Amino acid sequence: MGKLFVVGIGPGDRACMTGRARAALDAADVLCGYDTYIGLIRDLYPAKEIYTTPMRREADRCRAALEMAAAGRTVALVCGGDAGVYGMAAPVLELAEAYPAVDIEVVPGVTAALAGAAALGAPLGHDFCIISLSDLLTPWLVIERRLRAAAAGDFALCLYNPASSRRPDHLRRACDILLDAGKSPDTACGWVRNIGRTGEERRILPLGALREEAVDMFTTVFVGSSATFVRDGRLVTPRGYAL
Ligand code: SAH
């Protein structure tokens, strides 16, 4: 029986890799994934077989990994952050029925929301929502509805895929929706770029200013709830303890 690990290696250059992720990579005969993520771990395994595919060939990559595992090999399909968060775990499981001889194990990793939150302080200290601003696979109207619902629920928000070269204005549009839905322009917010990688940058600023920020696809954005505040240069969303 072949084995397929679907592995999230954390957001950065291995500092946030879980022990289970490292053990799965150690156990694999073949490392499979998008070349950026393979590049982050390649030097750990100079002798291992590597199978890379360009971005946007996700289904091909999942099928290729399942095929190799079905042939009896131990395969690690490598994703950034956590494999289950906008990653490969869901499509692999959707395709799994056709590969009954493959034992699939989803290996948890540290998603960008958690590592980015730690870099900014504790913005996710109470209830929060993660929303992706990418409309490649989700209609913008659905994204807008979810932003409005999160604002109505006064959740802290973590925004993935806040922009790309083809859609540079998504963060501004999202901020305008949140402001229109009643969030204060003074809401404490922040962003982190290149979390855990060389050149990590971060910034804390109010929602009214966040809409002017030029962010890219390597950035994760945080929008506070009405309770979030800045203390000594860090974002804090209080848990509610009497301190
Ligand atoms: N599976 C990944 C998410 C993939 S979606 C995870 O769990 O983290 C891609 C988005 O994740 C990016 O647009 C960005 O918003 C966020 N992201 C992933 N890695 C990041 C990093 N090192 N620094 C900042 N943001 C990152």
Residues whose N, C-alpha, C, O or C-beta is under 5 A from the ligand:
A	BS01	SAH	P11 G12 G80 G81 D82 V85 Y86 G87 V110 T111 A112 L159 Y160 N161 P162 V192 R193 N194 I195 M217 F218 T219 T220
